[in-house]
């Protein structure tokens, strides 16, 4: 009986570590000329060793602060009204994240009636949702500091073409 507790504690250790720091794959495995992707083909940020942001991550910084920060706080830090998205982007599955942004969400039975609006038909959000997601992941892993990023790459022609196609569609 005396042995049970330490053995159990040891067995639970990996789970405790997981709960504190979610294991997220942000390593660049491929690029399509527009954005970078991890091994599971989920968009990811691509930040050079000297701190230069790829254009999509910088785009995410701009779009987040245009569309989301009024409720979610600057730099993905959260507010008294809405959760810290720099953490949500690490914790939530990519598809769940996109789903909440597109469809919105309302806390059931919440007294404060906090509502996440649906952005599914807003091209200023949906055409840049991958950018917003990777910016928030970069904030969550501290790959990007708070505030306006100092160094960024230029917008690629492929990005501009994809952007134009999305905004026109
Ligand atoms: C009008 C205020 C408002 C705006 C603007 C807003 N949100 Fe939200 N959002 C909320 C609230 C409130 C919640 C919490 C809803 C709940 O508890 O179910 C939320 C929840 C979320 C969640 C779920 C987070 C989690 O951890 O479960 C995601 C993802 C999200 N918002 C993304 C975004 C993105 C991306 C934008 C900008 C494009 C945005 N939101 C703009 C108010 C807002």
Boltz pocket constraint, residues with backbone or C-beta under 6 A from the ligand:
constraints:
  - pocket:
      binder: B
      contacts: [[A, 63], [A, 64], [A, 67], [A, 68], [A, 69], [A, 70], [A, 71], [A, 72], [A, 81], [A, 82], [A, 83], [A, 84], [A, 85], [A, 88], [A, 96], [A, 97], [A, 100], [A, 101], [A, 105], [A, 106], [A, 107], [A, 114], [A, 115], [A, 116], [A, 117], [A, 119], [A, 125], [A, 132]]
      max_distance: 6.0
